[in-house]
Amino acid sequence: MNPTLLAIIICIAAAALEGLLAGGGVRQRLAQLRMPPYSPPFALWLLIGAAYYGICLIVLRHLLAGPFTPSVVAALALLTLVLLSNALWSVLFFRWRDLRASFVAFIPYALVVAALVALLSWNYPVGSALFLCYCVYLVYATWWGYRLWLLNTPKT
């Protein structure tokens, strides 16, 4: 199969899974929460998601073009784990409405992304640089998730 087409199919499937796991009322869920300073508007969240899937698409396309060395296969496995973990985060945040768990999930997720960046630095430096840009966002997202959790935890 054409690597570009396969990469597109994988990214569409991952985005669809994320949407399915998030369920309906995503915008409403965000509107119900007290937001930390510098929270993006909903439209910017959509652009961030599109950029994320764009990065995944570019890297997947390169990796799927082969050759399938052990390090490329490992990078594909890590990228698949990143895509699945990102989708599963939607369950924690949107379905279960568990802000603490959604924040805690950033920690292992960031470690997997860091491992992917390190592995890509050997196989595909451009992909590593793209995911480093995502890492900058991930630092913000982790701060945002922590502040969101604190702002929306009832005081006892």
N, C-alpha and C positions, 0 to 999 in steps of 0.2 A: 504494500500500500504506500502511496505517496506520503512522505513524512510531514509535509505541510498540511495535507488533509487530515491525517491522523492527529496531529497536534491541535488542529481546530476542533475536531470531534472531542478530544479529551478535555479541552478547555470549556467547550459548550456543555459537556456532560457535568463537569465539576461545578460550573456556574448554576446549572439547573439543579444539581443536588443541593447546593448552598441555598438556593431559593426555596426548594422543597422543604429542607430542614428548618429554614427560618419560619416558614408558614406565612400566613397573611398578616397584614397590619404592621409591617416593619416601620413604616413612617410614623404610625400612631404610637408604636412602642417607644421610639426615640423621642417623640413629642411629650410623652408622659414623664420623662426623666428630667431631673435637675442636671443641667449640663455644666461641665467644667469650663473655665475660660478657654477661649480659642478653640471651641468645638466647631467643626466645619458644618455648614448647612447641608441639608440632605442631598442637594445636587452635587456638592463636592464629594460626599461619600460615594456617590455613583461614579464619579470620575476616578476616584482613588481605586475603586474596584475594577474599573476598566483598565487602568494602568497596571494593576496587579496581574490581571489575566493576560494583558499584552506582554508583560515580562515573561510569564509562564509560557505563552505561545511561542515566543522567540526562542527561548531556551529549549523547550520541548522539540521544536522543529529541528534545531541544530543537533540535539542528542539523538533523535530518532533517525537522522540521516546516516548514522553509523560512522565508523565501525563500532561494533558492540564489544568494546573492551570491558574488563571487569570494573574499571572506574566509571565508565559511561553507564553501565548497568546500575551501579551503585548510585550515581547521580540521578538516573531515572527513578529509582526506588525512592530516593529522598524527595524528589520533586513530587512524586505521586503522594507521598506522606504529607507534604506541605499542602497540596491541594485538598486532600481528604480532611486534614486537621482544620484547615480554614473553614471547610463546610461544616464540620462537627461543632465548631465554635458557635455557629448560628443556633444550634440546639440550646446550648448553655445560655446564650444571651437573649434570644428572642422567644423560644418555646418555653424553657424552664424559668426564664427571667431571673437567673442566678448570677448577679453581678460579681459576687466573690469568685465563683467558679470560673466565670468567663475571664476574670483578671488572672487567676492562677494559671489558667490554660496558656496564657502568653509565655510563661517560662519555658515549658518543654518545647513549645512551638518555636520560640526564638532559638533554642539550641539546635533544632532540626534545620532551621533556615541557615544558621551559622555553619553547620556541617556541610550543607549544600554549597554555600559560598566558598568554603575551603576546597571542596572537591572540584567545583567548577573552575577554580583558579588554575588547576592543572589541565583540565579538559577543554575549557571554553572561557577564557579570560573576559570576553565581552559579556557573557552570561553572568559571570561572577560580579562584574561591575554593575550590571543591571540589578542583581539581587542585593548588592551593597546599597544601592539607592533605596530599595525596599526596606533594608535594615534601618535606614535613617527614619523612614516612616514608622517602622515597627517600634522604635524607641518612643516616638510620639504616641503611638497607639497604646503601648503599655502604660505610659504615664496617664493617658486619657482614661483607660480602663480602671486604673487605680483610683484616680480622682472621682470618676463616675460612681464607683462602688462606695467610696467614702461619703460623697454628697447624697447618696440615696439610701444609706443605711439608717434606719430609725435610731434615734438617740434613746438610750435606756436610762 
